[in-house]
Amino acid sequence: MLLATGGLWGFIELADEVAEGQTHDIDTAILLALRNPADPTDPLGPRWVEELFRDFTALGGVGVIVFITLASAGYLALQRKYRALLLLTIAVSGSLLINTALKLGFDRPRPDLVPHGAYVYTASFPSGHAMLATATYLTLGALLARVLPDRRTKLFVLTMAVVLCLLVGFSRVYLGVHWPSDVAAGWMVGTAWALLWWLVARWLQRERIVEETET
């Protein structure tokens, strides 16, 4: 609960700074640091690196997230773990709705310092890719870790989930479609949301509404 509260508090503080323009300088510095100094339209690294980060960024897209969620839900249904299925569905769909509402509320413009390396059609704050990836992959990682046999395997799964979230978020800045503060905000809200549903799952298990084998 403390971590979830901390993530929410961090988002509120960051949103306040963004609204007052206090993050503009550091956002700009980080965004330009990932560009060729002689040509800001060119991201650092060879062309294959840019293509690699386009692949990473797709892992946070709505289409991929929906597919992974449906595939996971199908597996949970086959295993008759209906409550875990419901928890996953609410966690992912809820994060999508919350992100949409936040984007509409803040209506922050996308970065215009560099060309966008990916197609965008919504407001900038908070990053939908970072938030959806964090909420989805952390929730899936937590559900999977709870049924794995040993601590090292649990840690590996959760670490891979975190790495995936970080790669998706970084790719958004590298491709010039988000300010760094957008991504940080997405990570914060996504983490808080995933932790909230992890706590709900634990509470349901303690109350024997969800059995140990179901989570």
C-alpha positions as CSV (number, residue, x, y, z in Angstrom):
1,M,0.0,0.0,0.0
2,L,2.9,2.3,0.8
3,L,4.4,1.9,-2.7
4,A,1.1,2.4,-4.4
5,T,0.5,5.6,-2.4
6,G,4.0,6.7,-3.1
7,G,3.5,6.3,-6.9
8,L,0.2,8.2,-6.8
9,W,1.8,11.0,-4.7
10,G,4.8,11.2,-7.1
11,F,2.4,11.5,-10.0
12,I,0.5,14.4,-8.4
13,E,3.7,16.2,-7.6
14,L,5.1,15.7,-11.1
15,A,1.8,16.7,-12.7
16,D,1.9,20.0,-10.7
17,E,5.4,20.7,-11.9
18,V,4.5,19.9,-15.5
19,A,1.4,22.2,-15.3
20,E,3.7,25.0,-14.0
21,G,6.3,24.4,-16.7
22,Q,9.0,23.5,-14.2
23,T,10.0,20.3,-16.1
24,H,10.5,22.1,-19.5
25,D,14.3,22.6,-19.2
26,I,15.1,19.0,-18.1
27,D,12.6,17.5,-20.5
28,T,14.3,19.4,-23.4
29,A,17.8,18.6,-22.3
30,I,17.1,14.8,-22.1
31,L,15.2,14.8,-25.4
32,L,18.0,16.6,-27.2
33,A,20.7,14.4,-25.5
34,L,19.3,11.4,-27.4
35,R,19.8,13.2,-30.8
36,N,22.8,13.8,-33.0
37,P,24.2,17.2,-31.9
38,A,24.9,18.1,-35.6
39,D,21.4,17.1,-36.7
40,P,18.6,17.0,-34.1
41,T,16.3,15.2,-36.6
42,D,18.6,12.2,-36.3
43,P,18.4,10.0,-33.2
44,L,21.7,8.7,-31.7
45,G,23.0,5.5,-33.1
46,P,22.7,3.6,-36.4
47,R,19.4,3.1,-38.2
48,W,18.9,-0.4,-36.8
49,V,18.8,1.0,-33.2
50,E,15.9,3.3,-34.2
51,E,14.1,0.4,-35.7
52,L,14.8,-1.7,-32.6
53,F,13.2,1.0,-30.4
54,R,10.2,1.0,-32.7
55,D,9.8,-2.7,-32.0
56,F,10.1,-2.0,-28.2
57,T,7.5,0.8,-28.4
58,A,5.0,-1.5,-30.1
59,L,5.0,-3.6,-26.9
60,G,3.2,-0.8,-25.1
61,G,0.7,-0.1,-27.9
62,V,-3.0,-0.7,-27.4
63,G,-3.2,-3.4,-30.0
64,V,-0.4,-5.5,-28.5
65,I,-1.6,-4.9,-24.9
66,V,-5.2,-6.0,-25.9
67,F,-3.8,-9.1,-27.6
68,I,-1.6,-10.1,-24.7
69,T,-4.5,-9.5,-22.3
70,L,-6.9,-11.6,-24.4
71,A,-4.4,-14.4,-24.7
72,S,-3.7,-14.4,-21.0
73,A,-7.5,-14.2,-20.3
74,G,-8.0,-17.2,-22.6
75,Y,-5.4,-19.2,-20.7
76,L,-6.9,-18.3,-17.3
77,A,-10.3,-19.3,-18.6
78,L,-9.0,-22.7,-19.8
79,Q,-7.4,-23.2,-16.3
80,R,-10.8,-22.2,-14.7
81,K,-9.1,-19.3,-12.9
82,Y,-12.0,-17.0,-13.4
83,R,-11.3,-14.6,-10.6
84,A,-7.7,-14.0,-11.7
85,L,-9.1,-13.5,-15.2
86,L,-11.5,-10.8,-13.9
87,L,-8.8,-9.1,-11.9
88,L,-6.5,-9.0,-15.0
89,T,-9.3,-7.6,-17.2
90,I,-10.2,-4.9,-14.8
91,A,-6.6,-3.9,-14.2
92,V,-5.8,-3.5,-17.9
93,S,-9.1,-2.0,-19.0
94,G,-9.1,0.3,-16.0
95,S,-5.6,1.6,-16.8
96,L,-6.7,2.4,-20.4
97,L,-9.7,4.4,-19.2
98,I,-7.7,6.2,-16.6
99,N,-5.0,7.1,-19.1
100,T,-7.5,8.4,-21.6
101,A,-9.1,10.6,-18.9
102,L,-5.8,12.0,-17.8
103,K,-4.7,12.8,-21.4
104,L,-8.0,14.6,-21.9
105,G,-7.6,16.4,-18.6
106,F,-4.1,17.6,-19.1
107,D,-4.1,18.0,-22.9
108,R,-0.3,18.5,-23.0
109,P,1.1,19.0,-26.5
110,R,3.6,16.5,-27.9
111,P,7.2,17.5,-28.2
112,D,7.9,19.6,-31.3
113,L,11.7,19.9,-31.0
114,V,12.3,16.8,-33.1
115,P,10.5,14.8,-35.8
116,H,8.3,12.0,-34.3
117,G,9.7,8.5,-34.9
118,A,6.3,6.9,-34.5
119,Y,2.7,7.8,-35.3
120,V,0.8,9.7,-32.5
121,Y,-2.8,10.9,-32.3
122,T,-3.5,11.7,-28.6
123,A,-2.2,14.2,-26.1
124,S,1.2,13.7,-24.4
125,F,0.7,13.5,-20.6
126,P,1.0,10.9,-19.2
127,S,2.5,8.4,-21.7
128,G,-0.1,5.8,-22.6
129,H,2.5,3.3,-23.7
130,A,4.4,3.6,-20.5
131,M,1.3,3.4,-18.3
132,L,-0.4,0.6,-20.2
133,A,2.8,-1.5,-20.4
134,T,3.5,-1.0,-16.7
135,A,0.0,-1.8,-15.5
136,T,-0.2,-4.8,-17.8
137,Y,3.2,-6.4,-17.5
138,L,3.5,-5.8,-13.8
139,T,0.1,-7.3,-13.2
140,L,0.9,-10.3,-15.3
141,G,4.3,-10.7,-13.7
142,A,2.7,-10.6,-10.2
143,L,0.0,-13.1,-11.1
144,L,2.6,-15.4,-12.6
145,A,5.1,-15.0,-9.7
146,R,2.5,-16.0,-7.2
147,V,2.3,-19.6,-8.7
148,L,6.0,-20.1,-9.4
149,P,7.8,-22.6,-7.2
150,D,10.9,-20.8,-6.0
151,R,12.0,-17.3,-5.1
152,R,14.7,-16.9,-7.8
153,T,12.2,-17.7,-10.6
154,K,9.7,-15.2,-9.1
155,L,12.4,-12.5,-9.0
156,F,13.4,-13.3,-12.6
157,V,9.8,-12.9,-13.9
158,L,9.2,-9.7,-12.0
159,T,12.6,-8.3,-13.1
160,M,11.8,-9.1,-16.8
161,A,8.4,-7.3,-16.4
162,V,10.2,-4.2,-15.0
163,V,12.8,-4.2,-17.8
164,L,10.1,-4.5,-20.4
165,C,8.3,-1.5,-18.9
166,L,11.5,0.5,-18.8
167,L,12.3,-0.3,-22.5
168,V,8.9,0.7,-23.6
169,G,9.1,4.0,-21.7
170,F,12.6,4.9,-22.9
171,S,11.6,4.1,-26.5
172,R,9.0,6.8,-26.4
173,V,11.5,9.5,-25.5
174,Y,14.1,8.1,-27.9
175,L,11.6,8.3,-30.8
176,G,10.8,11.9,-29.8
177,V,7.0,11.3,-29.2
178,H,7.0,12.0,-25.5
179,W,8.7,14.3,-23.0
180,P,10.6,12.3,-20.3
181,S,8.1,13.6,-17.7
182,D,5.3,12.1,-19.7
183,V,6.9,8.7,-19.4
184,A,7.8,9.1,-15.7
185,A,4.2,9.9,-15.0
186,G,3.0,6.9,-17.0
187,W,5.4,4.6,-15.0
188,M,4.1,6.1,-11.7
189,V,0.4,5.7,-12.4
190,G,0.9,2.3,-14.0
191,T,2.9,1.0,-11.0
192,A,0.4,2.4,-8.5
193,W,-2.5,0.8,-10.4
194,A,-0.8,-2.6,-10.7
195,L,0.1,-2.6,-7.0
196,L,-3.4,-1.7,-6.1
197,W,-4.8,-4.8,-7.9
198,W,-2.0,-7.0,-6.5
199,L,-3.1,-5.9,-3.0
200,V,-6.7,-6.6,-4.0
201,A,-5.7,-10.1,-5.0
202,R,-3.9,-10.7,-1.7
203,W,-6.9,-9.5,0.2
204,L,-9.2,-11.8,-1.7
205,Q,-6.9,-14.7,-1.1
206,R,-6.8,-14.0,2.7
207,E,-10.6,-13.8,2.7
208,R,-10.6,-17.1,0.7
209,I,-12.5,-15.5,-2.1
210,V,-9.6,-16.3,-4.3
211,E,-7.8,-19.6,-3.6
212,E,-4.0,-19.9,-3.6
213,T,-4.1,-21.8,-6.8
214,E,-6.2,-19.2,-8.5
215,T,-3.7,-16.4,-8.2
